[in-house]
Amino acid sequence: MSEDPELAQARAFVRELTQHAQALRRREALPTEAAASRHDAELAAVRRQIAQLHKRFPALRAGMTPSAG
Protein backbone atom coordinates (compact mmCIF):
# COMPACT_ATOMS: atom_id res chain seq x y z
CA MET A 1 0.00 0.00 0.00
CA SER A 2 1.44 3.35 -1.00
CA GLU A 3 1.49 6.47 1.10
CA ASP A 4 -1.22 9.08 0.65
CA PRO A 5 0.19 11.66 -1.83
CA GLU A 6 -0.72 14.60 0.44
CA LEU A 7 1.02 12.99 3.39
CA ALA A 8 4.07 12.23 1.25
CA GLN A 9 4.22 15.85 0.09
CA ALA A 10 3.77 17.12 3.66
CA ARG A 11 6.55 14.80 4.83
CA ALA A 12 8.91 16.22 2.18
CA PHE A 13 7.92 19.80 3.02
CA VAL A 14 8.47 19.25 6.76
CA ARG A 15 11.90 17.81 5.97
CA GLU A 16 12.77 20.93 3.92
CA LEU A 17 11.37 23.31 6.55
CA THR A 18 13.30 21.52 9.29
CA GLN A 19 16.54 21.88 7.34
CA HIS A 20 15.79 25.57 6.80
CA ALA A 21 15.09 26.08 10.51
CA GLN A 22 18.37 24.36 11.39
CA ALA A 23 20.23 26.64 8.99
CA LEU A 24 18.55 29.70 10.52
CA ARG A 25 19.57 28.59 14.03
CA ARG A 26 23.20 28.18 12.91
CA ARG A 27 23.53 31.71 11.56
CA GLU A 28 26.05 33.92 13.22
CA ALA A 29 25.19 37.21 14.94
CA LEU A 30 23.41 39.58 12.62
CA PRO A 31 24.75 43.10 12.01
CA THR A 32 21.68 45.10 13.08
CA GLU A 33 18.71 44.77 15.39
CA ALA A 34 16.41 44.99 12.38
CA ALA A 35 18.19 42.09 10.70
CA ALA A 36 18.04 40.03 13.89
CA SER A 37 14.34 40.81 14.21
CA ARG A 38 13.64 39.69 10.62
CA HIS A 39 15.67 36.54 11.25
CA ASP A 40 13.71 35.76 14.43
CA ALA A 41 10.42 36.37 12.59
CA GLU A 42 11.46 34.04 9.76
CA LEU A 43 12.44 31.29 12.21
CA ALA A 44 9.13 31.70 14.05
CA ALA A 45 7.22 31.47 10.75
CA VAL A 46 9.05 28.27 9.78
CA ARG A 47 8.32 26.73 13.17
CA ARG A 48 4.65 27.72 12.83
CA GLN A 49 4.44 26.09 9.41
CA ILE A 50 5.96 22.87 10.76
CA ALA A 51 3.50 22.86 13.67
CA GLN A 52 0.56 23.41 11.30
CA LEU A 53 1.65 20.50 9.13
CA HIS A 54 2.01 18.26 12.19
CA LYS A 55 -1.50 19.28 13.28
CA ARG A 56 -2.99 18.53 9.85
CA PHE A 57 -1.01 15.31 9.39
CA PRO A 58 -0.59 13.64 12.82
CA ALA A 59 1.29 10.75 11.19
CA LEU A 60 4.19 13.16 10.64
CA ARG A 61 4.63 13.73 14.35
CA ALA A 62 4.23 10.05 15.16
CA GLY A 63 6.85 9.17 12.56
CA MET A 64 4.43 6.64 11.13
CA THR A 65 5.07 4.97 7.83
CA PRO A 66 2.30 3.56 5.61
CA SER A 67 3.14 0.01 6.70
CA ALA A 68 3.11 0.95 10.39
CA GLY A 69 -0.36 2.53 10.24
mmCIF file of the N, C-alpha and C atoms, coordinates in Angstrom:
data_MODEL
# 
_entry.id   MODEL 
# 
loop_
_atom_site.group_PDB 
_atom_site.id 
_atom_site.type_symbol 
_atom_site.label_atom_id 
_atom_site.label_alt_id 
_atom_site.label_comp_id 
_atom_site.label_asym_id 
_atom_site.label_entity_id 
_atom_site.label_seq_id 
_atom_site.pdbx_PDB_ins_code 
_atom_site.Cartn_x 
_atom_site.Cartn_y 
_atom_site.Cartn_z 
_atom_site.occupancy 
_atom_site.B_iso_or_equiv 
_atom_site.pdbx_formal_charge 
_atom_site.auth_seq_id 
_atom_site.auth_comp_id 
_atom_site.auth_asym_id 
_atom_site.auth_atom_id 
_atom_site.pdbx_PDB_model_num 
ATOM 1   N N  . MET A 1 1  ? 0.846  -1.179 0.000  1.00 0.00 ? 1  MET A N  1 
ATOM 2   C CA . MET A 1 1  ? 0.000  0.000  0.000  1.00 0.00 ? 1  MET A CA 1 
ATOM 3   C C  . MET A 1 1  ? 0.885  1.234  0.000  1.00 0.00 ? 1  MET A C  1 
ATOM 4   N N  . SER A 1 2  ? 0.601  2.156  -0.907 1.00 0.00 ? 2  SER A N  1 
ATOM 5   C CA . SER A 1 2  ? 1.438  3.348  -0.999 1.00 0.00 ? 2  SER A CA 1 
ATOM 6   C C  . SER A 1 2  ? 0.930  4.450  -0.079 1.00 0.00 ? 2  SER A C  1 
ATOM 7   N N  . GLU A 1 3  ? 1.815  5.353  0.220  1.00 0.00 ? 3  GLU A N  1 
ATOM 8   C CA . GLU A 1 3  ? 1.495  6.472  1.102  1.00 0.00 ? 3  GLU A CA 1 
ATOM 9   C C  . GLU A 1 3  ? 0.577  7.461  0.394  1.00 0.00 ? 3  GLU A C  1 
ATOM 10  N N  . ASP A 1 4  ? -0.340 8.035  1.153  1.00 0.00 ? 4  ASP A N  1 
ATOM 11  C CA . ASP A 1 4  ? -1.218 9.082  0.646  1.00 0.00 ? 4  ASP A CA 1 
ATOM 12  C C  . ASP A 1 4  ? -0.354 10.190 0.041  1.00 0.00 ? 4  ASP A C  1 
ATOM 13  N N  . PRO A 1 5  ? -0.651 10.639 -1.182 1.00 0.00 ? 5  PRO A N  1 
ATOM 14  C CA . PRO A 1 5  ? 0.186  11.660 -1.829 1.00 0.00 ? 5  PRO A CA 1 
ATOM 15  C C  . PRO A 1 5  ? 0.299  12.961 -1.029 1.00 0.00 ? 5  PRO A C  1 
ATOM 16  N N  . GLU A 1 6  ? -0.792 13.375 -0.368 1.00 0.00 ? 6  GLU A N  1 
ATOM 17  C CA . GLU A 1 6  ? -0.721 14.604 0.437  1.00 0.00 ? 6  GLU A CA 1 
ATOM 18  C C  . GLU A 1 6  ? 0.205  14.426 1.633  1.00 0.00 ? 6  GLU A C  1 
ATOM 19  N N  . LEU A 1 7  ? 0.141  13.266 2.254  1.00 0.00 ? 7  LEU A N  1 
ATOM 20  C CA . LEU A 1 7  ? 1.024  12.989 3.386  1.00 0.00 ? 7  LEU A CA 1 
ATOM 21  C C  . LEU A 1 7  ? 2.480  12.930 2.925  1.00 0.00 ? 7  LEU A C  1 
ATOM 22  N N  . ALA A 1 8  ? 2.708  12.314 1.791  1.00 0.00 ? 8  ALA A N  1 
ATOM 23  C CA . ALA A 1 8  ? 4.075  12.230 1.254  1.00 0.00 ? 8  ALA A CA 1 
ATOM 24  C C  . ALA A 1 8  ? 4.620  13.629 0.964  1.00 0.00 ? 8  ALA A C  1 
ATOM 25  N N  . GLN A 1 9  ? 3.790  14.483 0.383  1.00 0.00 ? 9  GLN A N  1 
ATOM 26  C CA . GLN A 1 9  ? 4.223  15.854 0.088  1.00 0.00 ? 9  GLN A CA 1 
ATOM 27  C C  . GLN A 1 9  ? 4.468  16.626 1.388  1.00 0.00 ? 9  GLN A C  1 
ATOM 28  N N  . ALA A 1 10 ? 3.589  16.445 2.370  1.00 0.00 ? 10 ALA A N  1 
ATOM 29  C CA . ALA A 1 10 ? 3.767  17.117 3.661  1.00 0.00 ? 10 ALA A CA 1 
ATOM 30  C C  . ALA A 1 10 ? 5.053  16.650 4.328  1.00 0.00 ? 10 ALA A C  1 
ATOM 31  N N  . ARG A 1 11 ? 5.322  15.349 4.237  1.00 0.00 ? 11 ARG A N  1 
ATOM 32  C CA . ARG A 1 11 ? 6.546  14.799 4.833  1.00 0.00 ? 11 ARG A CA 1 
ATOM 33  C C  . ARG A 1 11 ? 7.789  15.446 4.204  1.00 0.00 ? 11 ARG A C  1 
ATOM 34  N N  . ALA A 1 12 ? 7.777  15.590 2.877  1.00 0.00 ? 12 ALA A N  1 
ATOM 35  C CA . ALA A 1 12 ? 8.908  16.215 2.178  1.00 0.00 ? 12 ALA A CA 1 
ATOM 36  C C  . ALA A 1 12 ? 9.035  17.689 2.566  1.00 0.00 ? 12 ALA A C  1 
ATOM 37  N N  . PHE A 1 13 ? 7.899  18.373 2.679  1.00 0.00 ? 13 PHE A N  1 
ATOM 38  C CA . PHE A 1 13 ? 7.920  19.797 3.019  1.00 0.00 ? 13 PHE A CA 1 
ATOM 39  C C  . PHE A 1 13 ? 8.425  20.000 4.446  1.00 0.00 ? 13 PHE A C  1 
ATOM 40  N N  . VAL A 1 14 ? 7.987  19.147 5.368  1.00 0.00 ? 14 VAL A N  1 
ATOM 41  C CA . VAL A 1 14 ? 8.470  19.247 6.757  1.00 0.00 ? 14 VAL A CA 1 
ATOM 42  C C  . VAL A 1 14 ? 9.977  19.022 6.801  1.00 0.00 ? 14 VAL A C  1 
ATOM 43  N N  . ARG A 1 15 ? 10.459 18.080 6.020  1.00 0.00 ? 15 ARG A N  1 
ATOM 44  C CA . ARG A 1 15 ? 11.904 17.814 5.966  1.00 0.00 ? 15 ARG A CA 1 
ATOM 45  C C  . ARG A 1 15 ? 12.653 19.073 5.495  1.00 0.00 ? 15 ARG A C  1 
ATOM 46  N N  . GLU A 1 16 ? 12.142 19.709 4.436  1.00 0.00 ? 16 GLU A N  1 
ATOM 47  C CA . GLU A 1 16 ? 12.770 20.932 3.917  1.00 0.00 ? 16 GLU A CA 1 
ATOM 48  C C  . GLU A 1 16 ? 12.698 22.072 4.934  1.00 0.00 ? 16 GLU A C  1 
ATOM 49  N N  . LEU A 1 17 ? 11.533 22.250 5.549  1.00 0.00 ? 17 LEU A N  1 
ATOM 50  C CA . LEU A 1 17 ? 11.373 23.310 6.546  1.00 0.00 ? 17 LEU A CA 1 
ATOM 51  C C  . LEU A 1 17 ? 12.281 23.084 7.748  1.00 0.00 ? 17 LEU A C  1 
ATOM 52  N N  . THR A 1 18 ? 12.431 21.836 8.157  1.00 0.00 ? 18 THR A N  1 
ATOM 53  C CA . THR A 1 18 ? 13.299 21.521 9.288  1.00 0.00 ? 18 THR A CA 1 
ATOM 54  C C  . THR A 1 18 ? 14.751 21.857 8.962  1.00 0.00 ? 18 THR A C  1 
ATOM 55  N N  . GLN A 1 19 ? 15.179 21.535 7.762  1.00 0.00 ? 19 GLN A N  1 
ATOM 56  C CA . GLN A 1 19 ? 16.544 21.881 7.344  1.00 0.00 ? 19 GLN A CA 1 
ATOM 57  C C  . GLN A 1 19 ? 16.727 23.399 7.313  1.00 0.00 ? 19 GLN A C  1 
ATOM 58  N N  . HIS A 1 20 ? 15.708 24.106 6.841  1.00 0.00 ? 20 HIS A N  1 
ATOM 59  C CA . HIS A 1 20 ? 15.786 25.574 6.798  1.00 0.00 ? 20 HIS A CA 1 
ATOM 60  C C  . HIS A 1 20 ? 15.866 26.144 8.214  1.00 0.00 ? 20 HIS A C  1 
ATOM 61  N N  . ALA A 1 21 ? 15.060 25.608 9.121  1.00 0.00 ? 21 ALA A N  1 
ATOM 62  C CA . ALA A 1 21 ? 15.087 26.076 10.509 1.00 0.00 ? 21 ALA A CA 1 
ATOM 63  C C  . ALA A 1 21 ? 16.456 25.825 11.136 1.00 0.00 ? 21 ALA A C  1 
ATOM 64  N N  . GLN A 1 22 ? 17.038 24.663 10.852 1.00 0.00 ? 22 GLN A N  1 
ATOM 65  C CA . GLN A 1 22 ? 18.368 24.359 11.391 1.00 0.00 ? 22 GLN A CA 1 
ATOM 66  C C  . GLN A 1 22 ? 19.405 25.339 10.849 1.00 0.00 ? 22 GLN A C  1 
ATOM 67  N N  . ALA A 1 23 ? 19.295 25.676 9.576  1.00 0.00 ? 23 ALA A N  1 
ATOM 68  C CA . ALA A 1 23 ? 20.228 26.644 8.987  1.00 0.00 ? 23 ALA A CA 1 
ATOM 69  C C  . ALA A 1 23 ? 20.046 28.016 9.626  1.00 0.00 ? 23 ALA A C  1 
ATOM 70  N N  . LEU A 1 24 ? 18.808 28.405 9.879  1.00 0.00 ? 24 LEU A N  1 
ATOM 71  C CA . LEU A 1 24 ? 18.554 29.697 10.523 1.00 0.00 ? 24 LEU A CA 1 
ATOM 72  C C  . LEU A 1 24 ? 19.147 29.727 11.927 1.00 0.00 ? 24 LEU A C  1 
ATOM 73  N N  . ARG A 1 25 ? 19.030 28.625 12.662 1.00 0.00 ? 25 ARG A N  1 
ATOM 74  C CA . ARG A 1 25 ? 19.573 28.587 14.028 1.00 0.00 ? 25 ARG A CA 1 
ATOM 75  C C  . ARG A 1 25 ? 21.094 28.641 14.038 1.00 0.00 ? 25 ARG A C  1 
ATOM 76  N N  . ARG A 1 26 ? 21.731 28.196 12.964 1.00 0.00 ? 26 ARG A N  1 
ATOM 77  C CA . ARG A 1 26 ? 23.199 28.183 12.911 1.00 0.00 ? 26 ARG A CA 1 
ATOM 78  C C  . ARG A 1 26 ? 23.796 29.528 12.490 1.00 0.00 ? 26 ARG A C  1 
ATOM 79  N N  . ARG A 1 27 ? 22.989 30.436 12.031 1.00 0.00 ? 27 ARG A N  1 
ATOM 80  C CA . ARG A 1 27 ? 23.530 31.709 11.558 1.00 0.00 ? 27 ARG A CA 1 
ATOM 81  C C  . ARG A 1 27 ? 24.236 32.459 12.675 1.00 0.00 ? 27 ARG A C  1 
ATOM 82  N N  . GLU A 1 28 ? 25.284 33.118 12.273 1.00 0.00 ? 28 GLU A N  1 
ATOM 83  C CA . GLU A 1 28 ? 26.054 33.919 13.225 1.00 0.00 ? 28 GLU A CA 1 
ATOM 84  C C  . GLU A 1 28 ? 25.270 35.174 13.606 1.00 0.00 ? 28 GLU A C  1 
ATOM 85  N N  . ALA A 1 29 ? 25.826 35.959 14.510 1.00 0.00 ? 29 ALA A N  1 
ATOM 86  C CA . ALA A 1 29 ? 25.195 37.207 14.942 1.00 0.00 ? 29 ALA A CA 1 
ATOM 87  C C  . ALA A 1 29 ? 24.933 38.094 13.727 1.00 0.00 ? 29 ALA A C  1 
ATOM 88  N N  . LEU A 1 30 ? 23.787 38.730 13.737 1.00 0.00 ? 30 LEU A N  1 
ATOM 89  C CA . LEU A 1 30 ? 23.408 39.578 12.619 1.00 0.00 ? 30 LEU A CA 1 
ATOM 90  C C  . LEU A 1 30 ? 23.834 41.016 12.895 1.00 0.00 ? 30 LEU A C  1 
ATOM 91  N N  . PRO A 1 31 ? 24.132 41.787 11.844 1.00 0.00 ? 31 PRO A N  1 
ATOM 92  C CA . PRO A 1 31 ? 24.746 43.100 12.007 1.00 0.00 ? 31 PRO A CA 1 
ATOM 93  C C  . PRO A 1 31 ? 23.865 44.169 12.666 1.00 0.00 ? 31 PRO A C  1 
ATOM 94  N N  . THR A 1 32 ? 22.558 44.064 12.507 1.00 0.00 ? 32 THR A N  1 
ATOM 95  C CA . THR A 1 32 ? 21.683 45.099 13.080 1.00 0.00 ? 32 THR A CA 1 
ATOM 96  C C  . THR A 1 32 ? 20.531 44.460 13.831 1.00 0.00 ? 32 THR A C  1 
ATOM 97  N N  . GLU A 1 33 ? 19.896 45.261 14.679 1.00 0.00 ? 33 GLU A N  1 
ATOM 98  C CA . GLU A 1 33 ? 18.715 44.771 15.388 1.00 0.00 ? 33 GLU A CA 1 
ATOM 99  C C  . GLU A 1 33 ? 17.598 44.438 14.421 1.00 0.00 ? 33 GLU A C  1 
ATOM 100 N N  . ALA A 1 34 ? 17.462 45.232 13.372 1.00 0.00 ? 34 ALA A N  1 
ATOM 101 C CA . ALA A 1 34 ? 16.414 44.993 12.376 1.00 0.00 ? 34 ALA A CA 1 
ATOM 102 C C  . ALA A 1 34 ? 16.637 43.653 11.678 1.00 0.00 ? 34 ALA A C  1 
ATOM 103 N N  . ALA A 1 35 ? 17.872 43.360 11.344 1.00 0.00 ? 35 ALA A N  1 
ATOM 104 C CA . ALA A 1 35 ? 18.186 42.089 10.695 1.00 0.00 ? 35 ALA A CA 1 
ATOM 105 C C  . ALA A 1 35 ? 17.914 40.927 11.644 1.00 0.00 ? 35 ALA A C  1 
ATOM 106 N N  . ALA A 1 36 ? 18.280 41.086 12.896 1.00 0.00 ? 36 ALA A N  1 
ATOM 107 C CA . ALA A 1 36 ? 18.035 40.034 13.887 1.00 0.00 ? 36 ALA A CA 1 
ATOM 108 C C  . ALA A 1 36 ? 16.534 39.830 14.080 1.00 0.00 ? 36 ALA A C  1 
ATOM 109 N N  . SER A 1 37 ? 15.778 40.898 14.054 1.00 0.00 ? 37 SER A N  1 
ATOM 110 C CA . SER A 1 37 ? 14.336 40.810 14.207 1.00 0.00 ? 37 SER A CA 1 
ATOM 111 C C  . SER A 1 37 ? 13.698 40.076 13.032 1.00 0.00 ? 37 SER A C  1 
ATOM 112 N N  . ARG A 1 38 ? 14.147 40.382 11.812 1.00 0.00 ? 38 ARG A N  1 
ATOM 113 C CA . ARG A 1 38 ? 13.640 39.689 10.619 1.00 0.00 ? 38 ARG A CA 1 
ATOM 114 C C  . ARG A 1 38 ? 13.999 38.205 10.677 1.00 0.00 ? 38 ARG A C  1 
ATOM 115 N N  . HIS A 1 39 ? 15.211 37.925 11.117 1.00 0.00 ? 39 HIS A N  1 
ATOM 116 C CA . HIS A 1 39 ? 15.671 36.545 11.251 1.00 0.00 ? 39 HIS A CA 1 
ATOM 117 C C  . HIS A 1 39 ? 14.794 35.795 12.245 1.00 0.00 ? 39 HIS A C  1 
ATOM 118 N N  . ASP A 1 40 ? 14.546 36.393 13.406 1.00 0.00 ? 40 ASP A N  1 
ATOM 119 C CA . ASP A 1 40 ? 13.708 35.758 14.426 1.00 0.00 ? 40 ASP A CA 1 
ATOM 120 C C  . ASP A 1 40 ? 12.287 35.531 13.899 1.00 0.00 ? 40 ASP A C  1 
ATOM 121 N N  . ALA A 1 41 ? 11.764 36.508 13.154 1.00 0.00 ? 41 ALA A N  1 
ATOM 122 C CA . ALA A 1 41 ? 10.420 36.373 12.590 1.00 0.00 ? 41 ALA A CA 1 
ATOM 123 C C  . ALA A 1 41 ? 10.367 35.243 11.567 1.00 0.00 ? 41 ALA A C  1 
ATOM 124 N N  . GLU A 1 42 ? 11.412 35.113 10.753 1.00 0.00 ? 42 GLU A N  1 
ATOM 125 C CA . GLU A 1 42 ? 11.455 34.036 9.763  1.00 0.00 ? 42 GLU A CA 1 
ATOM 126 C C  . GLU A 1 42 ? 11.511 32.671 10.448 1.00 0.00 ? 42 GLU A C  1 
ATOM 127 N N  . LEU A 1 43 ? 12.337 32.557 11.481 1.00 0.00 ? 43 LEU A N  1 
ATOM 128 C CA . LEU A 1 43 ? 12.442 31.294 12.206 1.00 0.00 ? 43 LEU A CA 1 
ATOM 129 C C  . LEU A 1 43 ? 11.105 30.949 12.867 1.00 0.00 ? 43 LEU A C  1 
ATOM 130 N N  . ALA A 1 44 ? 10.437 31.935 13.434 1.00 0.00 ? 44 ALA A N  1 
ATOM 131 C CA . ALA A 1 44 ? 9.134  31.695 14.049 1.00 0.00 ? 44 ALA A CA 1 
ATOM 132 C C  . ALA A 1 44 ? 8.109  31.251 13.004 1.00 0.00 ? 44 ALA A C  1 
ATOM 133 N N  . ALA A 1 45 ? 8.146  31.846 11.824 1.00 0.00 ? 45 ALA A N  1 
ATOM 134 C CA . ALA A 1 45 ? 7.221  31.468 10.748 1.00 0.00 ? 45 ALA A CA 1 
ATOM 135 C C  . ALA A 1 45 ? 7.465  30.034 10.301 1.00 0.00 ? 45 ALA A C  1 
ATOM 136 N N  . VAL A 1 46 ? 8.720  29.641 10.186 1.00 0.00 ? 46 VAL A N  1 
ATOM 137 C CA . VAL A 1 46 ? 9.053  28.275 9.783  1.00 0.00 ? 46 VAL A CA 1 
ATOM 138 C C  . VAL A 1 46 ? 8.558  27.291 10.847 1.00 0.00 ? 46 VAL A C  1 
ATOM 139 N N  . ARG A 1 47 ? 8.777  27.615 12.092 1.00 0.00 ? 47 ARG A N  1 
ATOM 140 C CA . ARG A 1 47 ? 8.320  26.733 13.173 1.00 0.00 ? 47 ARG A CA 1 
ATOM 141 C C  . ARG A 1 47 ? 6.789  26.618 13.176 1.00 0.00 ? 47 ARG A C  1 
ATOM 142 N N  . ARG A 1 48 ? 6.112  27.725 12.913 1.00 0.00 ? 48 ARG A N  1 
ATOM 143 C CA . ARG A 1 48 ? 4.652  27.724 12.833 1.00 0.00 ? 48 ARG A CA 1 
ATOM 144 C C  . ARG A 1 48 ? 4.163  26.819 11.697 1.00 0.00 ? 48 ARG A C  1 
ATOM 145 N N  . GLN A 1 49 ? 4.824  26.920 10.550 1.00 0.00 ? 49 GLN A N  1 
ATOM 146 C CA . GLN A 1 49 ? 4.438  26.085 9.409  1.00 0.00 ? 49 GLN A CA 1 
ATOM 147 C C  . GLN A 1 49 ? 4.624  24.603 9.720  1.00 0.00 ? 49 GLN A C  1 
ATOM 148 N N  . ILE A 1 50 ? 5.718  24.271 10.378 1.00 0.00 ? 50 ILE A N  1 
ATOM 149 C CA . ILE A 1 50 ? 5.962  22.873 10.764 1.00 0.00 ? 50 ILE A CA 1 
ATOM 150 C C  . ILE A 1 50 ? 4.870  22.401 11.727 1.00 0.00 ? 50 ILE A C  1 
ATOM 151 N N  . ALA A 1 51 ? 4.536  23.227 12.702 1.00 0.00 ? 51 ALA A N  1 
ATOM 152 C CA . ALA A 1 51 ? 3.498  22.864 13.669 1.00 0.00 ? 51 ALA A CA 1 
ATOM 153 C C  . ALA A 1 51 ? 2.146  22.679 12.981 1.00 0.00 ? 51 ALA A C  1 
ATOM 154 N N  . GLN A 1 52 ? 1.824  23.537 12.027 1.00 0.00 ? 52 GLN A N  1 
ATOM 155 C CA . GLN A 1 52 ? 0.557  23.415 11.304 1.00 0.00 ? 52 GLN A CA 1 
ATOM 156 C C  . GLN A 1 52 ? 0.503  22.122 10.494 1.00 0.00 ? 52 GLN A C  1 
ATOM 157 N N  . LEU A 1 53 ? 1.611  21.757 9.879  1.00 0.00 ? 53 LEU A N  1 
ATOM 158 C CA . LEU A 1 53 ? 1.652  20.499 9.126  1.00 0.00 ? 53 LEU A CA 1 
ATOM 159 C C  . LEU A 1 53 ? 1.511  19.293 10.052 1.00 0.00 ? 53 LEU A C  1 
ATOM 160 N N  . HIS A 1 54 ? 2.137  19.351 11.226 1.00 0.00 ? 54 HIS A N  1 
ATOM 161 C CA . HIS A 1 54 ? 2.006  18.262 12.192 1.00 0.00 ? 54 HIS A CA 1 
ATOM 162 C C  . HIS A 1 54 ? 0.566  18.159 12.688 1.00 0.00 ? 54 HIS A C  1 
ATOM 163 N N  . LYS A 1 55 ? -0.100 19.292 12.830 1.00 0.00 ? 55 LYS A N  1 
ATOM 164 C CA . LYS A 1 55 ? -1.495 19.280 13.276 1.00 0.00 ? 55 LYS A CA 1 
ATOM 165 C C  . LYS A 1 55 ? -2.394 18.673 12.198 1.00 0.00 ? 55 LYS A C  1 
ATOM 166 N N  . ARG A 1 56 ? -2.156 19.031 10.947 1.00 0.00 ? 56 ARG A N  1 
ATOM 167 C CA . ARG A 1 56 ? -2.990 18.530 9.853  1.00 0.00 ? 56 ARG A CA 1 
ATOM 168 C C  . ARG A 1 56 ? -2.688 17.064 9.532  1.00 0.00 ? 56 ARG A C  1 
ATOM 169 N N  . PHE A 1 57 ? -1.438 16.670 9.702  1.00 0.00 ? 57 PHE A N  1 
ATOM 170 C CA . PHE A 1 57 ? -1.007 15.307 9.392  1.00 0.00 ? 57 PHE A CA 1 
ATOM 171 C C  . PHE A 1 57 ? -0.351 14.697 10.641 1.00 0.00 ? 57 PHE A C  1 
ATOM 172 N N  . PRO A 1 58 ? -1.153 14.198 11.585 1.00 0.00 ? 58 PRO A N  1 
ATOM 173 C CA . PRO A 1 58 ? -0.589 13.644 12.824 1.00 0.00 ? 58 PRO A CA 1 
ATOM 174 C C  . PRO A 1 58 ? 0.427  12.534 12.589 1.00 0.00 ? 58 PRO A C  1 
ATOM 175 N N  . ALA A 1 59 ? 0.333  11.827 11.480 1.00 0.00 ? 59 ALA A N  1 
ATOM 176 C CA . ALA A 1 59 ? 1.286  10.753 11.186 1.00 0.00 ? 59 ALA A CA 1 
ATOM 177 C C  . ALA A 1 59 ? 2.710  11.293 11.065 1.00 0.00 ? 59 ALA A C  1 
ATOM 178 N N  . LEU A 1 60 ? 2.854  12.566 10.722 1.00 0.00 ? 60 LEU A N  1 
ATOM 179 C CA . LEU A 1 60 ? 4.193  13.162 10.638 1.00 0.00 ? 60 LEU A CA 1 
ATOM 180 C C  . LEU A 1 60 ? 4.848  13.198 12.014 1.00 0.00 ? 60 LEU A C  1 
ATOM 181 N N  . ARG A 1 61 ? 4.095  13.609 12.988 1.00 0.00 ? 61 ARG A N  1 
ATOM 182 C CA . ARG A 1 61 ? 4.632  13.726 14.351 1.00 0.00 ? 61 ARG A CA 1 
ATOM 183 C C  . ARG A 1 61 ? 4.927  12.349 14.926 1.00 0.00 ? 61 ARG A C  1 
ATOM 184 N N  . ALA A 1 62 ? 4.070  11.400 14.631 1.00 0.00 ? 62 ALA A N  1 
ATOM 185 C CA . ALA A 1 62 ? 4.231  10.052 15.164 1.00 0.00 ? 62 ALA A CA 1 
ATOM 186 C C  . ALA A 1 62 ? 5.351  9.300  14.447 1.00 0.00 ? 62 ALA A C  1 
ATOM 187 N N  . GLY A 1 63 ? 5.813  9.849  13.311 1.00 0.00 ? 63 GLY A N  1 
ATOM 188 C CA . GLY A 1 63 ? 6.855  9.174  12.557 1.00 0.00 ? 63 GLY A CA 1 
ATOM 189 C C  . GLY A 1 63 ? 6.349  7.898  11.910 1.00 0.00 ? 63 GLY A C  1 
ATOM 190 N N  . MET A 1 64 ? 5.023  7.854  11.695 1.00 0.00 ? 64 MET A N  1 
ATOM 191 C CA . MET A 1 64 ? 4.433  6.642  11.129 1.00 0.00 ? 64 MET A CA 1 
ATOM 192 C C  . MET A 1 64 ? 4.788  6.493  9.660  1.00 0.00 ? 64 MET A C  1 
ATOM 193 N N  . THR A 1 65 ? 4.909  5.278  9.243  1.00 0.00 ? 65 THR A N  1 
ATOM 194 C CA . THR A 1 65 ? 5.069  4.966  7.828  1.00 0.00 ? 65 THR A CA 1 
ATOM 195 C C  . THR A 1 65 ? 3.795  4.271  7.373  1.00 0.00 ? 65 THR A C  1 
ATOM 196 N N  . PRO A 1 66 ? 3.539  4.205  6.082  1.00 0.00 ? 66 PRO A N  1 
ATOM 197 C CA . PRO A 1 66 ? 2.304  3.564  5.613  1.00 0.00 ? 66 PRO A CA 1 
ATOM 198 C C  . PRO A 1 66 ? 2.152  2.137  6.131  1.00 0.00 ? 66 PRO A C  1 
ATOM 199 N N  . SER A 1 67 ? 3.233  1.406  6.241  1.00 0.00 ? 67 SER A N  1 
ATOM 200 C CA . SER A 1 67 ? 3.142  0.011  6.696  1.00 0.00 ? 67 SER A CA 1 
ATOM 201 C C  . SER A 1 67 ? 2.926  -0.083 8.199  1.00 0.00 ? 67 SER A C  1 
ATOM 202 N N  . ALA A 1 68 ? 3.257  0.994  8.947  1.00 0.00 ? 68 ALA A N  1 
ATOM 203 C CA . ALA A 1 68 ? 3.111  0.954  10.395 1.00 0.00 ? 68 ALA A CA 1 
ATOM 204 C C  . ALA A 1 68 ? 1.710  1.353  10.831 1.00 0.00 ? 68 ALA A C  1 
ATOM 205 N N  . GLY A 1 69 ? 0.941  1.992  9.926  1.00 0.00 ? 69 GLY A N  1 
ATOM 206 C CA . GLY A 1 69 ? -0.362 2.533  10.239 1.00 0.00 ? 69 GLY A CA 1 
ATOM 207 C C  . GLY A 1 69 ? -1.332 1.508  10.593 1.00 0.00 ? 69 GLY A C  1 
# 
